[in-house]
Amino acid sequence: MKISNTYRFDAAQERVWDALLDPEVVRDCIPGVQDMQIVTPDSYRVEVGVKVGVFSGSLTGTLEIFDKQPMSSYRMSVRGAGPMTNLTGDALVSLSADGDATTVTVDGDVMVTGALARVGQRFMSSAAKSQFDDFFERLSERVEGH
């Protein structure tokens, strides 16, 4: 499934960039995060609680950041597994200055197989969008100081 959205922050591009790459900020902004451990500076082991339709459980996997173009963009990869479920995702995260504000654009693909895909197929697209929206709303609160 394709994921694409744009988010606007009333904060300088450098501040948004720093927040997106700060493991503590990322951990605090991921909806349903149960655990997040730093493996390397750009790789994390993550456990997230998920509820989509009647499916609920936790997924454990990795989040990796690579191809960083400072203040401009990076790629991220997510791999996870849970009860009879696998999730893979890749995205390009791009930042651009908009006056004193910053625009963040996320373009990626997510593939879910197994129990979560079967049970939650009708809900997957809206659930994925909701997860991204929640993450960026929490990030906005952190970088804009609300």
Contacts in CASP RR format, 6 or more apart in sequence:
PFRMAT RR
TARGET T0000
AUTHOR 0000-0000-0000
METHOD contacts of the structure
MODEL  1
MKISNTYRFDAAQERVWDALLDPEVVRDCIPGVQDMQIVTPDSYRVEVGV
KVGVFSGSLTGTLEIFDKQPMSSYRMSVRGAGPMTNLTGDALVSLSADGD
ATTVTVDGDVMVTGALARVGQRFMSSAAKSQFDDFFERLSERVEGH
1 109 0 8 1.000
1 110 0 8 1.000
1 111 0 8 1.000
1 112 0 8 1.000
1 124 0 8 1.000
1 125 0 8 1.000
1 128 0 8 1.000
2 108 0 8 1.000
2 109 0 8 1.000
3 91 0 8 1.000
3 106 0 8 1.000
3 107 0 8 1.000
3 108 0 8 1.000
3 109 0 8 1.000
3 110 0 8 1.000
3 128 0 8 1.000
3 129 0 8 1.000
3 132 0 8 1.000
4 105 0 8 1.000
4 106 0 8 1.000
4 107 0 8 1.000
4 108 0 8 1.000
5 105 0 8 1.000
5 106 0 8 1.000
5 129 0 8 1.000
5 132 0 8 1.000
5 133 0 8 1.000
5 136 0 8 1.000
6 103 0 8 1.000
6 104 0 8 1.000
6 105 0 8 1.000
6 106 0 8 1.000
7 103 0 8 1.000
7 104 0 8 1.000
7 105 0 8 1.000
7 106 0 8 1.000
7 136 0 8 1.000
7 139 0 8 1.000
7 140 0 8 1.000
8 98 0 8 1.000
8 101 0 8 1.000
8 102 0 8 1.000
8 103 0 8 1.000
8 104 0 8 1.000
9 16 0 8 1.000
9 101 0 8 1.000
9 102 0 8 1.000
9 103 0 8 1.000
9 104 0 8 1.000
9 139 0 8 1.000
9 140 0 8 1.000
9 143 0 8 1.000
9 144 0 8 1.000
10 100 0 8 1.000
10 101 0 8 1.000
10 144 0 8 1.000
11 101 0 8 1.000
11 102 0 8 1.000
11 143 0 8 1.000
11 144 0 8 1.000
12 97 0 8 1.000
12 100 0 8 1.000
12 102 0 8 1.000
13 71 0 8 1.000
13 95 0 8 1.000
13 96 0 8 1.000
13 97 0 8 1.000
13 102 0 8 1.000
14 71 0 8 1.000
15 102 0 8 1.000
15 143 0 8 1.000
16 95 0 8 1.000
16 102 0 8 1.000
16 104 0 8 1.000
16 139 0 8 1.000
16 143 0 8 1.000
17 70 0 8 1.000
17 71 0 8 1.000
17 95 0 8 1.000
19 25 0 8 1.000
19 139 0 8 1.000
19 142 0 8 1.000
19 143 0 8 1.000
20 26 0 8 1.000
20 74 0 8 1.000
20 93 0 8 1.000
20 95 0 8 1.000
20 104 0 8 1.000
20 139 0 8 1.000
21 65 0 8 1.000
21 68 0 8 1.000
21 74 0 8 1.000
23 36 0 8 1.000
23 38 0 8 1.000
23 44 0 8 1.000
25 139 0 8 1.000
25 142 0 8 1.000
26 36 0 8 1.000
26 44 0 8 1.000
26 63 0 8 1.000
27 33 0 8 1.000
27 36 0 8 1.000
28 138 0 8 1.000
28 142 0 8 1.000
29 135 0 8 1.000
29 136 0 8 1.000
29 138 0 8 1.000
29 139 0 8 1.000
29 142 0 8 1.000
30 36 0 8 1.000
30 46 0 8 1.000
30 48 0 8 1.000
30 135 0 8 1.000
31 48 0 8 1.000
31 131 0 8 1.000
31 134 0 8 1.000
31 135 0 8 1.000
31 138 0 8 1.000
32 48 0 8 1.000
32 49 0 8 1.000
32 50 0 8 1.000
33 46 0 8 1.000
33 47 0 8 1.000
33 48 0 8 1.000
33 49 0 8 1.000
34 47 0 8 1.000
34 48 0 8 1.000
34 49 0 8 1.000
34 58 0 8 1.000
35 45 0 8 1.000
35 46 0 8 1.000
35 47 0 8 1.000
36 44 0 8 1.000
36 45 0 8 1.000
36 46 0 8 1.000
36 47 0 8 1.000
37 44 0 8 1.000
37 45 0 8 1.000
37 46 0 8 1.000
38 44 0 8 1.000
39 45 0 8 1.000
39 62 0 8 1.000
42 64 0 8 1.000
42 65 0 8 1.000
42 66 0 8 1.000
42 68 0 8 1.000
43 62 0 8 1.000
43 63 0 8 1.000
43 64 0 8 1.000
43 65 0 8 1.000
44 62 0 8 1.000
44 63 0 8 1.000
44 64 0 8 1.000
45 60 0 8 1.000
45 61 0 8 1.000
45 62 0 8 1.000
46 60 0 8 1.000
46 61 0 8 1.000
46 62 0 8 1.000
46 63 0 8 1.000
47 58 0 8 1.000
47 59 0 8 1.000
47 60 0 8 1.000
47 61 0 8 1.000
48 58 0 8 1.000
48 59 0 8 1.000
49 56 0 8 1.000
49 57 0 8 1.000
49 58 0 8 1.000
49 59 0 8 1.000
50 56 0 8 1.000
50 57 0 8 1.000
50 58 0 8 1.000
50 59 0 8 1.000
50 116 0 8 1.000
51 57 0 8 1.000
52 116 0 8 1.000
52 119 0 8 1.000
52 120 0 8 1.000
52 123 0 8 1.000
52 124 0 8 1.000
52 127 0 8 1.000
53 119 0 8 1.000
53 120 0 8 1.000
53 123 0 8 1.000
53 127 0 8 1.000
54 119 0 8 1.000
54 120 0 8 1.000
55 85 0 8 1.000
55 115 0 8 1.000
55 116 0 8 1.000
55 119 0 8 1.000
55 120 0 8 1.000
57 82 0 8 1.000
57 83 0 8 1.000
58 82 0 8 1.000
59 80 0 8 1.000
59 81 0 8 1.000
59 82 0 8 1.000
59 85 0 8 1.000
59 87 0 8 1.000
60 80 0 8 1.000
60 81 0 8 1.000
60 82 0 8 1.000
61 78 0 8 1.000
61 79 0 8 1.000
61 80 0 8 1.000
61 81 0 8 1.000
62 77 0 8 1.000
62 78 0 8 1.000
62 79 0 8 1.000
62 80 0 8 1.000
63 76 0 8 1.000
63 77 0 8 1.000
63 78 0 8 1.000
64 76 0 8 1.000
64 77 0 8 1.000
64 78 0 8 1.000
65 74 0 8 1.000
65 75 0 8 1.000
65 76 0 8 1.000
66 74 0 8 1.000
66 75 0 8 1.000
66 76 0 8 1.000
66 77 0 8 1.000
67 73 0 8 1.000
67 74 0 8 1.000
67 75 0 8 1.000
68 74 0 8 1.000
71 95 0 8 1.000
72 94 0 8 1.000
72 95 0 8 1.000
72 96 0 8 1.000
73 92 0 8 1.000
73 93 0 8 1.000
73 94 0 8 1.000
73 95 0 8 1.000
74 92 0 8 1.000
74 93 0 8 1.000
75 90 0 8 1.000
75 91 0 8 1.000
75 92 0 8 1.000
75 93 0 8 1.000
76 90 0 8 1.000
76 91 0 8 1.000
76 93 0 8 1.000
77 88 0 8 1.000
77 89 0 8 1.000
77 90 0 8 1.000
78 87 0 8 1.000
78 88 0 8 1.000
78 89 0 8 1.000
78 90 0 8 1.000
78 110 0 8 1.000
79 87 0 8 1.000
79 88 0 8 1.000
79 89 0 8 1.000
80 86 0 8 1.000
80 87 0 8 1.000
80 88 0 8 1.000
81 87 0 8 1.000
83 115 0 8 1.000
84 114 0 8 1.000
84 115 0 8 1.000
85 112 0 8 1.000
85 113 0 8 1.000
85 114 0 8 1.000
85 115 0 8 1.000
85 116 0 8 1.000
85 117 0 8 1.000
86 112 0 8 1.000
86 113 0 8 1.000
86 114 0 8 1.000
87 110 0 8 1.000
87 111 0 8 1.000
87 112 0 8 1.000
87 113 0 8 1.000
87 116 0 8 1.000
88 110 0 8 1.000
88 111 0 8 1.000
89 108 0 8 1.000
89 109 0 8 1.000
89 110 0 8 1.000
89 111 0 8 1.000
90 108 0 8 1.000
90 109 0 8 1.000
91 106 0 8 1.000
91 107 0 8 1.000
91 108 0 8 1.000
91 109 0 8 1.000
92 106 0 8 1.000
92 107 0 8 1.000
92 108 0 8 1.000
93 104 0 8 1.000
93 105 0 8 1.000
93 106 0 8 1.000
94 104 0 8 1.000
94 105 0 8 1.000
94 106 0 8 1.000
94 107 0 8 1.000
95 102 0 8 1.000
95 103 0 8 1.000
95 104 0 8 1.000
95 105 0 8 1.000
96 102 0 8 1.000
96 103 0 8 1.000
96 105 0 8 1.000
97 103 0 8 1.000
104 136 0 8 1.000
106 132 0 8 1.000
110 128 0 8 1.000
112 124 0 8 1.000
116 124 0 8 1.000
117 124 0 8 1.000
120 127 0 8 1.000
140 146 0 8 1.000
END
